[in-house]
Amino acid sequence: TASEKLSRLLLSWSASHARGQDRFQIGLTHEEIGEMIGVTRETVTRLLSEFKNRQLLTVKGATVTIRNRTGLENLAGTLA
């Protein structure tokens, strides 16, 4: 699903660009993120808002902070 794809991207970005840290910078637009995971810009925007409402993450500018890594991993399907 789109939620799984975005969750996986965020977790992957955390692992590869932030050495597993929960706070990292994403220098991509919502449209570019959408192109990477095969969804529309609108879907990326909606999902990020949903993730924020579910307190999975916060976004300030280009800075993303994962607040609930386990919840994000569950969405990504990476936890059993």
C-alpha positions as CSV (number, residue, x, y, z in Angstrom):
1,T,0.0,0.0,0.0
2,A,1.0,3.6,-0.2
3,S,1.4,3.8,3.6
4,E,3.7,0.8,3.5
5,K,5.8,2.4,0.7
6,L,6.2,5.7,2.5
7,S,6.9,4.1,5.8
8,R,9.6,2.0,4.2
9,L,11.1,5.0,2.4
10,L,11.3,7.0,5.7
11,L,12.8,4.0,7.6
12,S,15.3,3.5,4.8
13,W,16.2,7.2,4.7
14,S,16.8,7.1,8.4
15,A,19.0,4.0,8.1
16,S,21.1,5.2,5.1
17,H,21.2,9.0,5.5
18,A,21.0,9.4,9.2
19,R,22.8,6.3,10.5
20,G,19.7,5.0,12.1
21,Q,18.9,8.2,13.9
22,D,15.3,9.3,14.4
23,R,15.9,12.9,13.1
24,F,17.1,13.5,9.6
25,Q,16.8,15.9,6.6
26,I,14.9,15.0,3.4
27,G,15.8,17.4,0.6
28,L,13.0,16.2,-1.6
29,T,9.6,17.7,-2.5
30,H,6.4,15.7,-1.9
31,E,6.2,15.3,-5.7
32,E,9.7,13.8,-5.8
33,I,8.9,11.4,-2.9
34,G,5.7,10.4,-4.7
35,E,7.7,9.6,-7.9
36,M,10.1,7.5,-5.9
37,I,7.3,5.3,-4.4
38,G,4.8,5.4,-7.2
39,V,2.1,7.6,-5.8
40,T,0.9,11.2,-6.4
41,R,2.1,14.3,-4.5
42,E,-1.3,14.6,-3.0
43,T,-1.1,11.1,-1.5
44,V,2.3,11.8,0.0
45,T,1.0,15.0,1.6
46,R,-2.1,13.2,2.9
47,L,0.0,10.3,4.3
48,L,2.5,12.6,6.0
49,S,-0.4,14.4,7.7
50,E,-1.9,11.1,8.7
51,F,1.4,9.9,10.1
52,K,1.7,13.2,12.1
53,N,-1.9,12.9,13.4
54,R,-1.1,9.3,14.5
55,Q,2.0,10.7,16.3
56,L,4.4,8.5,14.2
57,L,6.5,11.5,13.1
58,T,6.9,15.2,13.0
59,V,8.0,17.3,10.1
60,K,9.4,20.8,10.3
61,G,10.6,22.1,6.9
62,A,12.9,19.4,5.6
63,T,13.5,17.9,9.0
64,V,11.7,14.6,9.8
65,T,11.7,13.2,13.3
66,I,10.4,9.7,13.8
67,R,8.5,9.7,17.1
68,N,7.2,6.1,17.0
69,R,9.6,3.9,15.1
70,T,7.8,0.7,16.1
71,G,4.5,2.1,14.8
72,L,6.2,3.1,11.5
73,E,7.8,-0.3,11.2
74,N,4.4,-1.9,11.7
75,L,3.0,0.2,8.9
76,A,5.9,-0.8,6.7
77,G,5.3,-4.5,7.4
78,T,8.9,-4.9,8.8
79,L,7.8,-6.3,12.2
80,A,6.3,-9.7,12.6
